[in-house]
Amino acid sequence: MNDTLEEKAVPAASAAESLLAQDGHDSHAGESLLKLSVGAIGVVFGDIGTSPIYAFRETFAGHHPLTPDAMHIHGVLSLIFWSMMVVVTLKYVTIIMRADNKGEGGSLALLALVSRSVQGEKRWTRGLVLLGVFATALFFGDSMITPAISVLSAVEGLTVVESGMAPLVIPIAVGILIGLFALQARGTARMGALFGPIMMLYFAALAVLGAINLIARPGVLVALNPIYALHFFAVEPVHAFLAMGSVVLAVTGAEALYADMGHFGRKPIRVSWLAFALPALMLNYLGQGALILSASPTDAMAMIHSPFFLLAPDELRLPLVILATMATVIASQAVISGAFSVTQQAIQLGFIPRLKITHTSASAAGQIYIPVINWTLMVMVILLVFGFRTSTNLAAAYGIAVTGAMLIDTFLLAVLLVSLWKWNKLGAGALIAVFLAVDLAYFSANLTKVPDGGWFPLLIGLIAFTLLTTWAKGRQLMIKRLSEVAMPVTVFVKSAANSAERVPGTAVFMTTARDGVPHALLHNLKHNKVLHDRVILLTVKIEDVPYVGQSHRAEVKEFGQGFYRMVVHYGFMQEPDVPAALACVQGIGAPLRMMDTSFFLARQTLIASSRPGMAVWREKLFAWMLRNAESAMEFFKLPSNRVVELGSQVEI
């Protein structure tokens, strides 16, 4: 790992906007709304679409069971419906999805957007950055639980078909999960073509099975009236509050609508949600409620443990289990891909060390594979399955990470409404108050799950948050220490350019600092006592916009005597390719030839010290992360036979 890290984006609206690419942003132009909407169903709604398998069941048969009578069923269905309307439809689909960072969504994209809106206000910026980073950290905990609970809950349907298959549930679930993670390196391009049709069939099955049972007992439709949710709270406030910890499972995946906006666009996701996913989900939840209400009290107590699979007649239950399992695999695939995407964004924005990233598609830039993330997720997911053993136990751990991220999104949205969109403060305040009331209620209800398993995503979130902030702070300190002893370029050019022997060719010295002479250049001159005819001091800067166009890729400053300072700009959704960028640069004399160009990298060895800035244990953690990060040569796509590394020690 070197000090050639890409420079972390600084919230600066004017700079970011001036570098904004016009090419590549409208990536959905020419594609039909129908095609994009179907694609969105296959990817975006997998998580929230598989919630009916366990959400309604857990509210009644989970860690805080309820009697499956009319009052409780109507109250719970009312909570589910209005949660979908307020959290998913109003908050995410209608409002937050308007907050696209040049077409991209997600916590880090929202963070970059909000940071630009409060530029110059350091007291706000630091707090907002920490909030955004913590939301990202919570996502990693969620991305471990989602595949485990989704696949396990679907495979448990086998016990409804044949009770004797209970011992096979965990082995089958683990086998499916291992196969899923093993296939990640091959990419999702081939499987992706099947995702849309399978998920459409799955959602159609949800709607049809729900509608059949709803027709048998249409009276359950009264639950759409919010008065039934209020009545539940009025009669049993404690039970209603605890029930919210399970009701929220019905809206897990709402944040995926926003995070995946860059893949499909705002309108297709809205259309597919309002016209297809939302009606299918509500029909199924209402059908489950109607099924239980149609049964005798004794039968209802037994049926409430598997209402989803009992919606189907006996002969269709095994096909439903198979279809549900396929849907959960697709949902898990979307979460894993999301973890890769979030990790790439975090790397580019300077919160995670460089990791090996493999592109699995020649045409789709967003289809990537990160081995260390993939295998870490697989190990943790399998440990979760063996540790919790049932989807009911996993449900106790699920929800707290999601509600925490939703709560953080609301805080970021509040800043966005006032600072960037300039909404009326009274109107914005009223809307945010509604969102905060709902989010805080759900988050508080999920805090009661901490002793039963909710500690797991919080622990993962805390570990991830520590790693992310340690890396960001460590880089900042390292760059600061290096800049303290850096010589101004103009002084160096005047003193060294004429005295040192010049040799043919081009030397590219990569550096994080945009000022001063890189250590690698000083070391090269000290030990080799030569300078190349052309010397380029190169910094790769990742902007807080998703894409930077080719016309704004590089800026060049000439110092004379063959010395140039070059800054190459990329968006946080783009992959740096230094040789490709250099090939297009004008204003540096003759075109570069790779065979005549050498790249010099400074490999830093960190020495922990008691100097102010970071605790010693965090300095040691940062040094460990630095040693294990991906090589700058591979990350920036430098030709291996043209790279020279020069080492030095830095005390932070």
C-alpha positions as CSV (number, residue, x, y, z in Angstrom):
1,M,0.0,0.0,0.0
2,N,1.4,3.4,-0.9
3,D,0.8,7.1,-0.3
4,T,-0.6,7.1,-3.9
5,L,-4.1,6.9,-2.5
6,E,-6.7,8.7,-4.5
7,E,-7.5,12.0,-2.8
8,K,-10.7,12.1,-0.7
9,A,-13.4,14.2,-2.2
10,V,-13.8,17.6,-0.5
11,P,-17.4,18.9,-0.3
12,A,-17.2,21.8,-2.8
13,A,-20.3,22.4,-4.8
14,S,-18.8,24.6,-7.4
15,A,-15.8,22.3,-8.1
16,A,-18.0,19.2,-8.3
17,E,-20.6,20.8,-10.5
18,S,-17.9,22.2,-12.9
19,L,-16.5,18.7,-13.3
20,L,-19.9,17.1,-13.9
21,A,-20.1,14.8,-16.9
22,Q,-22.8,15.3,-19.4
23,D,-21.9,12.0,-21.0
24,G,-22.9,8.7,-19.2
25,H,-25.4,10.1,-16.8
26,D,-28.5,9.4,-18.8
27,S,-27.6,5.7,-18.9
28,H,-31.2,4.7,-19.4
29,A,-31.8,6.8,-22.5
30,G,-33.4,4.7,-25.3
31,E,-34.5,1.9,-23.0
32,S,-38.3,1.5,-22.6
33,L,-40.0,2.2,-19.4
34,L,-41.6,-1.3,-19.4
35,K,-38.2,-3.0,-19.8
36,L,-36.6,-0.9,-17.0
37,S,-39.6,-1.5,-14.8
38,V,-39.5,-5.3,-15.2
39,G,-35.7,-5.2,-14.6
40,A,-36.4,-3.2,-11.4
41,I,-38.8,-5.8,-10.2
42,G,-36.1,-8.4,-10.6
43,V,-33.4,-6.6,-8.7
44,V,-34.8,-3.7,-6.6
45,F,-37.8,-5.4,-4.9
46,G,-36.2,-8.7,-4.0
47,D,-35.6,-7.8,-0.3
48,I,-39.0,-6.2,0.4
49,G,-40.7,-8.8,-1.8
50,T,-39.6,-11.7,0.3
51,S,-40.8,-10.1,3.6
52,P,-44.3,-11.7,3.4
53,I,-42.6,-15.1,4.0
54,Y,-41.8,-14.1,7.6
55,A,-43.0,-10.6,8.5
56,F,-46.7,-11.3,9.3
57,R,-45.7,-14.6,11.0
58,E,-43.1,-13.0,13.3
59,T,-45.5,-10.3,14.5
60,F,-47.7,-13.0,16.0
61,A,-45.4,-16.0,16.6
62,G,-42.1,-14.2,17.2
63,H,-40.4,-13.2,20.5
64,H,-43.4,-11.0,21.5
65,P,-46.3,-13.2,20.4
66,L,-49.9,-11.9,19.9
67,T,-53.2,-13.7,20.0
68,P,-54.3,-14.1,16.3
69,D,-57.7,-12.6,16.9
70,A,-59.6,-9.9,14.8
71,M,-58.4,-6.9,16.9
72,H,-54.7,-7.9,16.6
73,I,-54.8,-9.0,13.0
74,H,-56.6,-5.8,11.9
75,G,-54.3,-3.7,13.9
76,V,-51.1,-5.4,12.5
77,L,-52.4,-5.2,8.9
78,S,-53.2,-1.6,9.4
79,L,-49.7,-0.9,10.7
80,I,-48.1,-2.8,7.7
81,F,-50.2,-0.9,5.2
82,W,-49.5,2.5,6.6
83,S,-45.9,1.7,7.1
84,M,-45.6,0.9,3.4
85,M,-47.4,4.1,2.5
86,V,-45.5,6.5,4.8
87,V,-42.0,4.9,4.8
88,V,-41.8,3.3,1.3
89,T,-44.2,5.3,-0.9
90,L,-44.0,8.7,0.7
91,K,-40.5,8.9,2.2
92,Y,-38.4,6.9,-0.2
93,V,-40.3,6.6,-3.5
94,T,-41.8,10.1,-3.6
95,I,-39.3,12.3,-1.7
96,I,-35.9,10.8,-1.1
97,M,-35.6,9.4,-4.7
98,R,-35.7,13.0,-5.9
99,A,-32.4,13.4,-4.1
100,D,-30.3,11.8,-6.8
101,N,-26.6,12.6,-6.9
102,K,-26.4,12.9,-10.7
103,G,-28.5,9.8,-11.1
104,E,-27.1,7.7,-8.3
105,G,-28.7,7.0,-4.9
106,G,-27.8,5.3,-1.6
107,S,-26.4,6.6,1.7
108,L,-23.0,7.6,0.4
109,A,-24.5,9.3,-2.6
110,L,-26.9,11.2,-0.3
111,L,-24.1,12.0,2.0
112,A,-22.0,13.6,-0.8
113,L,-25.1,15.5,-2.0
114,V,-25.9,16.8,1.5
115,S,-22.2,17.6,2.2
116,R,-22.1,19.9,-0.8
117,S,-25.2,21.7,0.4
118,V,-23.6,22.6,3.8
119,Q,-20.1,23.4,2.4
120,G,-18.1,25.7,4.7
121,E,-20.2,24.8,7.8
122,K,-17.6,22.5,9.4
123,R,-19.7,22.0,12.6
124,W,-22.4,20.4,10.4
125,T,-20.2,18.7,7.8
126,R,-18.3,16.5,10.3
127,G,-21.5,15.3,12.0
128,L,-23.2,14.6,8.7
129,V,-20.2,12.6,7.5
130,L,-20.2,10.5,10.6
131,L,-23.9,9.9,10.2
132,G,-23.5,8.8,6.6
133,V,-20.5,6.6,7.5
134,F,-22.5,4.9,10.3
135,A,-25.4,4.3,7.9
136,T,-22.9,2.6,5.6
137,A,-21.5,0.5,8.5
138,L,-25.1,-0.6,9.4
139,F,-25.6,-1.7,5.8
140,F,-22.8,-4.3,6.2
141,G,-24.6,-5.8,9.1
142,D,-27.9,-5.8,7.2
143,S,-26.2,-7.4,4.2
144,M,-25.2,-10.4,6.4
145,I,-28.6,-11.0,7.9
146,T,-30.7,-10.6,4.8
147,P,-29.4,-13.6,2.9
148,A,-29.5,-15.8,6.0
149,I,-33.1,-15.0,7.1
150,S,-34.4,-14.9,3.5
151,V,-33.1,-18.2,2.4
152,L,-33.7,-19.9,5.7
153,S,-37.3,-18.7,5.9
154,A,-38.0,-20.1,2.4
155,V,-36.4,-23.4,3.0
156,E,-38.4,-23.8,6.2
157,G,-41.4,-24.0,4.0
158,L,-40.4,-27.6,3.4
159,T,-41.5,-28.5,6.9
160,V,-45.0,-27.3,6.0
161,V,-45.0,-29.7,3.0
162,E,-43.4,-32.5,5.1
163,S,-42.7,-32.2,8.8
164,G,-40.1,-34.9,8.6
165,M,-37.8,-32.6,6.6
166,A,-37.0,-30.3,9.5
167,P,-33.5,-31.7,10.0
168,L,-32.6,-31.0,6.4
169,V,-33.5,-27.3,6.6
170,I,-30.2,-26.0,7.8
171,P,-28.0,-28.2,5.5
172,I,-30.1,-27.2,2.4
173,A,-30.0,-23.5,3.3
174,V,-26.3,-23.6,3.9
175,G,-25.8,-25.4,0.6
176,I,-27.8,-22.8,-1.3
177,L,-25.9,-19.9,0.3
178,I,-22.5,-21.5,-0.4
179,G,-23.5,-22.0,-4.1
180,L,-24.8,-18.4,-4.3
181,F,-21.5,-16.9,-3.0
182,A,-19.4,-19.3,-5.1
183,L,-21.1,-18.0,-8.2
184,Q,-20.4,-14.3,-7.5
185,A,-17.0,-14.4,-9.3
186,R,-18.8,-15.4,-12.5
187,G,-20.9,-12.3,-12.4
188,T,-24.7,-11.8,-12.6
189,A,-25.1,-11.0,-16.3
190,R,-26.3,-14.5,-17.3
191,M,-28.4,-15.0,-14.2
192,G,-29.8,-11.4,-14.4
193,A,-31.8,-12.2,-17.5
194,L,-33.9,-14.7,-15.4
195,F,-34.3,-12.4,-12.4
196,G,-37.1,-10.2,-13.8
197,P,-39.4,-13.0,-15.1
198,I,-38.9,-15.1,-11.9
199,M,-39.6,-12.2,-9.6
200,M,-42.7,-11.2,-11.7
201,L,-43.9,-14.8,-11.4
202,Y,-43.2,-14.7,-7.6
203,F,-45.1,-11.3,-7.2
204,A,-48.0,-12.7,-9.3
205,A,-48.1,-15.7,-7.0
206,L,-48.2,-13.4,-4.0
207,A,-51.1,-11.4,-5.5
208,V,-53.1,-14.4,-6.6
209,L,-52.8,-16.5,-3.4
210,G,-53.6,-13.4,-1.3
211,A,-56.6,-12.5,-3.5
212,I,-58.1,-16.0,-3.3
213,N,-58.1,-15.9,0.5
214,L,-59.2,-12.3,0.5
215,I,-62.2,-13.1,-1.6
216,A,-63.2,-15.7,1.0
217,R,-63.1,-13.1,3.7
218,P,-63.3,-9.5,2.2
219,G,-64.1,-8.0,5.6
220,V,-60.3,-7.9,6.3
221,L,-60.1,-4.9,4.0
222,V,-61.2,-2.7,6.8
223,A,-57.7,-2.9,8.1
224,L,-56.6,-0.4,5.5
225,N,-58.3,2.2,7.8
226,P,-55.7,3.7,10.1
227,I,-58.2,3.8,12.9
228,Y,-57.5,0.1,13.5
229,A,-53.8,0.7,14.1
230,L,-54.7,3.6,16.5
231,H,-57.2,1.3,18.2
232,F,-54.5,-1.4,18.7
233,F,-52.3,1.2,20.4
234,A,-55.1,2.6,22.5
235,V,-56.1,-0.9,23.8
236,E,-52.7,-2.5,24.2
237,P,-50.0,0.2,23.9
238,V,-47.1,-2.0,25.1
239,H,-48.0,-4.9,22.8
240,A,-48.5,-2.6,19.9
241,F,-45.1,-1.0,20.5
242,L,-43.4,-4.4,20.7
243,A,-45.3,-5.5,17.5
244,M,-43.6,-2.6,15.6
245,G,-40.3,-4.4,16.0
246,S,-41.7,-7.2,13.7
247,V,-44.0,-5.0,11.5
248,V,-40.9,-3.2,10.3
249,L,-39.8,-6.4,8.6
250,A,-42.5,-5.7,6.0
251,V,-40.6,-2.6,4.9
252,T,-37.0,-3.9,5.1
253,G,-35.6,-3.3,1.6
254,A,-37.1,0.1,1.2
255,E,-33.7,1.7,1.2
256,A,-32.8,-0.6,-1.7
257,L,-35.2,1.3,-3.9
258,Y,-33.1,4.4,-3.4
259,A,-29.7,2.7,-3.5
260,D,-30.5,1.0,-6.8
261,M,-31.9,4.1,-8.5
262,G,-28.7,4.5,-10.6
263,H,-29.3,1.1,-12.2
264,F,-32.8,1.7,-13.4
265,G,-33.8,5.3,-12.9
266,R,-36.3,7.0,-10.7
267,K,-39.4,6.6,-12.9
268,P,-39.2,2.8,-13.6
269,I,-38.8,2.1,-9.9
270,R,-41.8,4.3,-9.0
271,V,-43.9,2.7,-11.7
272,S,-43.0,-0.9,-10.8
273,W,-43.6,-0.1,-7.0
274,L,-47.0,1.6,-7.4
275,A,-48.4,-0.6,-10.2
276,F,-47.0,-4.0,-9.3
277,A,-45.0,-4.6,-6.1
278,L,-47.1,-2.6,-3.6
279,P,-50.5,-4.1,-4.7
280,A,-49.0,-7.7,-4.8
281,L,-47.5,-7.3,-1.3
282,M,-50.6,-5.9,0.3
283,L,-52.9,-8.5,-1.3
284,N,-50.7,-11.2,0.2
285,Y,-50.6,-9.6,3.7
286,L,-54.4,-9.2,3.6
287,G,-54.7,-12.7,2.3
288,Q,-52.7,-14.0,5.2
289,G,-54.9,-12.1,7.6
290,A,-58.0,-13.4,6.0
291,L,-56.7,-17.0,6.2
292,I,-56.1,-16.8,9.9
293,L,-59.4,-15.0,10.6
294,S,-61.3,-17.7,8.7
295,A,-59.9,-20.4,11.0
296,S,-61.1,-21.5,14.4
297,P,-59.1,-20.1,17.4
298,T,-57.3,-23.4,17.9
299,D,-56.4,-23.8,14.2
300,A,-55.4,-20.1,14.0
301,M,-52.8,-20.7,16.7
302,A,-51.3,-23.5,14.7
303,M,-51.5,-21.8,11.3
304,I,-49.9,-18.5,12.4
305,H,-46.5,-20.3,12.4
306,S,-46.6,-20.6,8.5
307,P,-49.4,-18.4,7.1
308,F,-47.5,-17.6,3.9
309,F,-47.1,-21.2,2.8
310,L,-50.6,-22.2,4.0
311,L,-52.1,-19.7,1.6
312,A,-51.5,-22.3,-1.2
313,P,-53.5,-25.5,-1.4
314,D,-51.6,-28.8,-0.6
315,E,-50.7,-29.6,-4.1
316,L,-49.1,-26.2,-4.7
317,R,-47.1,-25.8,-1.5
318,L,-44.0,-27.5,-2.8
319,P,-43.9,-25.4,-6.0
320,L,-44.5,-22.3,-3.7
321,V,-41.5,-23.3,-1.5
322,I,-39.3,-23.7,-4.6
323,L,-40.5,-20.3,-6.1
324,A,-40.0,-18.6,-2.7
325,T,-36.5,-20.1,-2.4
326,M,-35.6,-18.8,-5.9
327,A,-37.0,-15.4,-4.9
328,T,-34.9,-15.3,-1.7
329,V,-31.8,-16.3,-3.7
330,I,-32.4,-13.3,-6.0
331,A,-33.0,-11.0,-3.1
332,S,-29.8,-12.2,-1.5
333,Q,-28.0,-11.7,-4.8
334,A,-29.2,-8.1,-4.9
335,V,-27.9,-7.5,-1.4
336,I,-24.5,-9.0,-2.1
337,S,-24.2,-6.9,-5.3
338,G,-25.2,-3.9,-3.2
339,A,-22.4,-4.6,-0.7
340,F,-19.9,-4.7,-3.6
341,S,-21.3,-1.4,-4.9
342,V,-21.2,0.3,-1.5
343,T,-17.7,-0.9,-0.8
344,Q,-16.5,0.5,-4.2
345,Q,-18.1,3.9,-3.4
346,A,-16.5,3.8,0.1
347,I,-13.1,3.0,-1.4
348,Q,-13.3,5.8,-3.9
349,L,-14.5,8.3,-1.2
350,G,-11.6,7.4,1.0
351,F,-13.3,5.4,3.8
352,I,-12.0,1.9,3.0
353,P,-8.5,0.8,1.8
354,R,-8.1,-0.2,-1.8
355,L,-9.4,-3.7,-2.4
356,K,-9.1,-6.0,-5.4
357,I,-12.1,-5.3,-7.7
358,T,-12.9,-7.5,-10.6
359,H,-15.3,-6.5,-13.4
360,T,-17.6,-9.4,-14.3
361,S,-19.2,-7.8,-17.4
362,A,-17.6,-6.2,-20.4
363,S,-20.6,-3.9,-21.0
364,A,-22.1,-3.2,-17.5
365,A,-19.7,-1.1,-15.5
366,G,-21.7,-1.6,-12.3
367,Q,-21.3,-5.4,-12.3
368,I,-18.2,-5.9,-10.0
369,Y,-16.9,-8.6,-7.7
370,I,-14.8,-8.0,-4.6
371,P,-13.4,-11.3,-3.3
372,V,-12.6,-10.2,0.2
373,I,-16.1,-8.8,0.7
374,N,-17.7,-11.9,-0.9
375,W,-16.0,-14.5,1.2
376,T,-16.3,-12.5,4.4
377,L,-20.0,-12.2,3.9
378,M,-20.3,-15.9,3.1
379,V,-18.5,-16.9,6.3
380,M,-20.6,-14.5,8.4
381,V,-23.9,-15.6,6.8
382,I,-23.2,-19.3,7.4
383,L,-22.2,-18.6,11.0
384,L,-25.5,-16.7,11.4
385,V,-27.5,-19.7,10.1
386,F,-25.7,-22.1,12.4
387,G,-25.8,-19.7,15.3
388,F,-29.5,-18.7,15.1
389,R,-30.7,-21.9,13.4
390,T,-34.3,-20.6,12.6
391,S,-35.6,-17.6,10.8
392,T,-37.6,-16.6,13.9
393,N,-34.4,-16.3,15.9
394,L,-32.8,-14.3,13.0
395,A,-35.8,-12.0,13.0
396,A,-34.8,-10.9,16.4
397,A,-31.5,-9.7,14.9
398,Y,-33.1,-8.2,11.8
399,G,-34.5,-4.8,11.7
400,I,-32.3,-2.7,14.0
401,A,-29.7,-2.1,11.2
402,V,-32.4,-1.2,8.7
403,T,-34.3,1.1,11.1
404,G,-31.0,2.8,12.1
405,A,-30.2,3.5,8.4
406,M,-33.7,4.8,7.8
407,L,-33.4,7.1,10.8
408,I,-30.1,8.5,9.5
409,D,-31.6,9.0,6.0
410,T,-34.3,11.1,7.6
411,F,-31.7,13.4,9.3
412,L,-29.8,13.8,6.0
413,L,-33.1,14.5,4.2
414,A,-33.9,17.2,6.8
415,V,-30.7,19.0,5.9
416,L,-31.3,18.5,2.2
417,L,-34.9,19.9,2.3
418,V,-33.7,23.1,4.0
419,S,-30.2,23.7,2.7
420,L,-30.4,22.5,-0.9
421,W,-34.0,22.4,-1.9
422,K,-34.9,25.5,0.1
423,W,-38.3,24.2,1.3
424,N,-40.4,26.2,3.6
425,K,-39.0,25.5,7.0
426,L,-42.4,25.0,8.6
427,G,-43.6,22.6,5.9
428,A,-40.2,20.7,5.9
429,G,-40.3,20.5,9.7
430,A,-43.8,19.1,9.7
431,L,-42.9,16.4,7.1
432,I,-39.6,15.5,8.9
433,A,-41.5,15.3,12.2
434,V,-43.8,12.7,10.8
435,F,-40.8,10.7,9.4
436,L,-38.9,11.0,12.6
437,A,-41.9,9.9,14.7
438,V,-42.3,6.7,12.6
439,D,-38.5,6.0,12.3
440,L,-37.9,6.6,16.0
441,A,-40.9,4.3,16.9
442,Y,-39.5,1.5,14.8
443,F,-35.9,2.0,15.9
444,S,-37.0,2.1,19.6
445,A,-39.1,-1.0,19.2
446,N,-36.2,-2.8,17.6
447,L,-33.9,-1.9,20.5
448,T,-35.9,-4.3,22.6
449,K,-34.5,-7.0,20.3
450,V,-30.9,-6.3,21.4
451,P,-30.7,-9.1,24.0
452,D,-32.3,-11.6,21.6
453,G,-29.9,-11.0,18.7
454,G,-30.2,-7.4,17.9
455,W,-26.7,-7.0,19.3
456,F,-25.2,-8.7,16.2
457,P,-25.9,-6.0,13.5
458,L,-24.9,-3.3,16.1
459,L,-21.6,-5.1,16.7
460,I,-20.9,-5.5,13.0
461,G,-21.9,-1.8,12.5
462,L,-19.6,-0.7,15.3
463,I,-16.7,-2.7,13.9
464,A,-17.3,-1.4,10.4
465,F,-17.7,2.2,11.7
466,T,-14.4,1.9,13.5
467,L,-12.6,0.6,10.4
468,L,-14.1,3.2,8.1
469,T,-13.3,6.2,10.4
470,T,-9.9,4.9,11.3
471,W,-8.9,4.6,7.6
472,A,-10.3,8.0,6.8
473,K,-8.6,9.7,9.8
474,G,-5.3,7.8,9.3
475,R,-5.1,8.9,5.6
476,Q,-5.8,12.4,6.6
477,L,-3.0,12.3,9.2
478,M,-0.6,10.6,6.9
479,I,-1.1,13.1,4.1
480,K,-0.7,15.9,6.7
481,R,2.6,14.5,8.0
482,L,3.9,14.1,4.5
483,S,2.9,17.6,3.5
484,E,4.7,19.1,6.6
485,V,8.1,18.2,5.1
486,A,7.3,18.7,1.5
487,M,9.4,21.1,-0.6
488,P,7.5,23.5,-2.9
489,V,7.6,22.4,-6.5
490,T,8.8,25.8,-7.8
491,V,11.8,25.8,-5.4
492,F,12.7,22.2,-6.4
493,V,12.5,22.9,-10.1
494,K,14.8,25.9,-9.8
495,S,17.4,24.2,-7.6
496,A,17.4,20.6,-9.1
497,A,16.3,20.9,-12.7
498,N,19.5,22.4,-13.9
499,S,21.9,20.7,-11.6
500,A,20.7,17.1,-12.0
501,E,21.5,14.9,-15.0
502,R,18.5,14.5,-17.3
503,V,17.8,11.1,-18.9
504,P,15.4,10.4,-21.8
505,G,11.8,9.4,-21.1
506,T,8.9,10.3,-18.9
507,A,8.6,9.8,-15.1
508,V,5.2,9.9,-13.5
509,F,5.3,10.4,-9.7
510,M,2.0,9.6,-8.1
511,T,1.1,11.5,-5.0
512,T,-1.9,12.3,-2.8
513,A,-0.8,15.9,-2.2
514,R,-1.7,18.5,-4.8
515,D,1.2,20.7,-3.5
516,G,4.8,20.0,-2.8
517,V,7.3,17.5,-4.2
518,P,6.5,13.8,-3.7
519,H,8.8,11.8,-1.5
520,A,9.3,9.3,-4.3
521,L,10.8,12.1,-6.5
522,L,13.2,13.2,-3.7
523,H,14.2,9.6,-3.0
524,N,14.8,8.9,-6.7
525,L,17.0,12.0,-7.1
526,K,18.9,11.2,-3.9
527,H,19.7,7.6,-4.8
528,N,19.8,7.6,-8.6
529,K,21.0,11.2,-9.0
530,V,19.0,11.7,-12.3
531,L,15.8,13.3,-13.5
532,H,13.8,12.3,-16.6
533,D,13.4,14.8,-19.4
534,R,9.7,15.0,-18.6
535,V,8.4,14.7,-15.0
536,I,4.7,14.5,-14.2
537,L,3.4,14.9,-10.6
538,L,0.1,13.0,-10.8
539,T,-2.8,13.1,-8.3
540,V,-6.0,11.1,-8.8
541,K,-8.9,12.9,-7.2
542,I,-12.3,11.3,-6.6
543,E,-15.1,13.8,-6.8
544,D,-18.3,13.6,-4.8
545,V,-20.3,13.2,-8.0
546,P,-20.9,9.8,-9.5
547,Y,-19.3,10.5,-12.9
548,V,-16.8,12.9,-14.4
549,G,-16.9,13.3,-18.2
550,Q,-13.8,12.7,-20.4
551,S,-13.7,16.4,-21.3
552,H,-13.1,17.2,-17.6
553,R,-10.8,14.2,-16.9
554,A,-7.5,16.0,-16.4
555,E,-6.1,19.4,-15.5
556,V,-2.5,20.3,-16.1
557,K,-0.1,22.9,-14.8
558,E,3.3,23.5,-16.3
559,F,6.3,24.6,-14.1
560,G,8.8,24.7,-16.9
561,Q,12.0,22.6,-17.3
562,G,9.8,19.6,-18.3
563,F,7.9,19.6,-15.0
564,Y,4.1,19.2,-14.9
565,R,1.5,18.9,-12.2
566,M,-1.5,16.9,-13.3
567,V,-4.8,16.2,-11.4
568,V,-7.0,13.4,-12.9
569,H,-10.6,13.5,-11.8
570,Y,-13.0,10.6,-11.5
571,G,-16.5,10.2,-10.0
572,F,-17.1,7.9,-7.1
573,M,-18.8,5.3,-9.4
574,Q,-15.9,5.2,-11.8
575,E,-12.8,3.1,-11.8
576,P,-9.5,4.9,-12.1
577,D,-7.4,4.0,-15.2
578,V,-4.3,6.2,-15.2
579,P,-2.7,5.0,-18.5
580,A,-6.0,5.6,-20.3
581,A,-6.2,9.1,-18.8
582,L,-2.6,9.9,-19.7
583,A,-3.2,8.8,-23.3
584,C,-5.8,11.5,-23.8
585,V,-4.0,14.4,-22.0
586,Q,-3.1,17.4,-24.1
587,G,-0.6,20.2,-23.2
588,I,2.3,18.1,-21.8
589,G,4.5,18.1,-24.9
590,A,4.8,15.0,-27.1
591,P,2.2,12.3,-26.6
592,L,3.2,9.7,-23.9
593,R,4.5,6.3,-25.0
594,M,4.1,3.7,-22.3
595,M,7.4,2.1,-23.2
596,D,9.2,5.3,-22.5
597,T,7.3,6.0,-19.2
598,S,8.1,4.9,-15.7
599,F,5.7,5.2,-12.8
600,F,7.2,5.9,-9.4
601,L,5.2,5.0,-6.2
602,A,6.1,5.7,-2.6
603,R,5.5,2.7,-0.3
604,Q,5.0,4.0,3.2
605,T,5.7,2.1,6.4
606,L,3.7,3.6,9.2
607,I,5.2,4.0,12.7
608,A,2.6,4.4,15.5
609,S,3.5,7.2,17.9
610,S,1.9,9.2,20.8
611,R,1.6,12.3,18.6
612,P,-1.8,14.0,18.8
613,G,-4.4,12.9,16.2
614,M,-5.3,9.3,16.9
615,A,-5.1,6.8,19.7
616,V,-2.1,4.4,19.4
617,W,-4.3,1.3,19.0
618,R,-6.1,3.1,16.0
619,E,-2.7,4.0,14.5
620,K,-1.7,0.3,14.7
621,L,-5.0,-0.7,13.1
622,F,-4.5,1.9,10.3
623,A,-1.0,0.5,9.7
624,W,-2.4,-3.0,9.5
625,M,-5.0,-1.9,7.0
626,L,-2.3,0.0,5.0
627,R,-0.1,-3.1,4.8
628,N,-3.0,-5.3,3.6
629,A,-4.6,-2.9,1.0
630,E,-4.5,-3.6,-2.7
631,S,-1.5,-2.5,-4.6
632,A,-1.7,0.9,-6.2
633,M,-0.2,-0.5,-9.3
634,E,-3.2,-2.8,-9.9
635,F,-5.8,-0.4,-8.6
636,F,-4.8,2.4,-11.0
637,K,-4.1,-0.2,-13.8
638,L,-0.4,0.7,-14.1
639,P,1.7,-1.6,-16.4
640,S,3.6,-3.8,-14.0
641,N,6.8,-3.7,-16.0
642,R,6.9,0.2,-15.8
643,V,6.5,0.6,-12.0
644,V,9.2,1.5,-9.5
645,E,8.4,1.5,-5.8
646,L,10.5,3.5,-3.3
647,G,10.0,3.0,0.5
648,S,10.0,5.4,3.4
649,Q,8.8,5.6,7.0
650,V,6.2,7.9,8.3
651,E,5.3,8.6,11.9
652,I,1.7,9.5,12.6
